[in-house]
Every structure is written in structure tokens, then in C-alpha cells.
Amino acid sequence: MSPEPEVSPDVPRAATVGDGDSLGQAGQQVGAPVPGWAGSFSPRGHVLTGRWVTLRPLVATDAQGLHTAYADQSDADWTYLSVERPTSIAATEAIVDDLLAAPMLPYAVVRQGESSPVGMLSLMRIDPANGVIEIGWVALGPGLQRTPGSTEAQRLLMGHVFEDLGYRRLEWKCDALNAPSMRAAKRLGYTYEGTFRQAIVTKGRNRDTAWWSVIDSEWPAVRDRLDAWLDPANFDATGCQHTRLGG
């Protein structure tokens, strides 16, 4: 019998059994039980209303409003999306049609008191059986970027995922070179998990994909932090924040 090969010091060994872990019948370490788990709910496109914005399911006629919202936007805001910034109503319509046909649930972001969307974001990679879902395809117009409404849009959808639909894990993924998206993930309370090298080819270029997540046990603290920042008392009469959210 040949000797057992040595394990490289670069390869992590199995961790010791933690408080939440247990040993299986074969004496091997296994994950903690998930009592009563029957899966999460599939999102059905509920309207989500906040102080600054409302999220509603995207419809084909939103293309005109989105075209207007993106008209004065920098092309740089679309560098890391899978398509270039649409410069015509036909191009915007094509993007909206593609999103509506994809296995995702895109939402229009509408400012309170208005009817036309000023951006969109989506629930995607939806896996109710395992309770895993992703917020992605975030394309906000310049009128919404860096405003309380943009943060509130994320918080509304995050809360819907955990509190209404019962998901265990919420993911955020982005090009590892996309510094604004990396900062946004950290600011919103996601935890960086690592980077998948050469994950995809997009626009003819390599993309290393950074993975971030929030899990259900972390959500209450993340929620409270976001709600404290979004509280109207955190803003003066001109809309300037007293305390930064950070990230």
C-alpha cells in the first residue's frame, strides 16, 4: 500500500467542529441542521414603497422613462454592465425586452411623486429551494445616484428578500475591477467572500467576479444600520447627511 500523500501547507485542512456544526453518522464533520427548512418563496413582483422611492415590477413601457433617465449619463457608468449605455429609445427597449425575457425579476425605481422610472435593479439567480438570491443588474440614472433614494431602493429589496420571501442568503456580484460597485457592496453591509478568477467573458474582455453576501442571521444588524442612516433625522433641511453610512 502506498503511503498517504502529504497535504500541501497551502491547502486548508478541515476546521474543527464549531458550535453550530455536528458530526454525521460516519463521524465526519457536517453542517449545522436547518430545522423545518422547506425553501423560500419565489418573488412575485410586490410593489415596495419607501420614503424616497417605490420599486415596482419593470414593464415594457418603462423604456421611455429609462431612456430619458440615462440620456445625460456617462458611458463610464455602463462599463461593467453586460451592454453599453443605450443612446436611443430602440436600444433601451431592447434592453428592457431582454431583461423581461430573462429568468429574473427586474424592478423599476420610481421617485415619490413621479411616475417614470429613474433606474432599475433586479432579483436574479433565484434559488428558492436553497434560499439563495442575488440583487444585480443595477442601472440607476444620474438623478438617483448618490442620493438617499438609491440606498433606500437597495434596502427595500434586501428587506423584501429576507423578511417577506424568507431567503437565507443574498448575493452581490460584480467585476472585481468595478471599484464603485465594490464600495457599494461594503457600504450596504455585504461581506466580501472572494474573487472567481476568469469567471466570464463579457464585451470581449475577461472578468474576474467578486462575490459578496449577506446571510439571514446578519440581516437584523445590517437592516438597523441602513434604517438609522435613512432616518430623516440624519439629514438636514438641504438633504445633506449628518452621519455617513461608510463603506
Secondary structure, DSSP 8 states (H G I E B T S, - for coil): --------TTS-------TT-EE-TTS-EE----TT-----------EE-SSEEEEE--GGGHHHHHHHHTT--GGGGTTSSS----SHHHHHHHHHHHHHSSSEEEEEEETT--S-SEEEEEEEEETTTTEEEEEEEEE-TTTTTSHHHHHHHHHHHHIIIIIS--SEEEEEEETT-HHHHHHHHHHT-EEEEEEEEEEEETTEEEEEEEEEEETTTHHHHHHHHHHHHSGGGB-TTS-BSS----
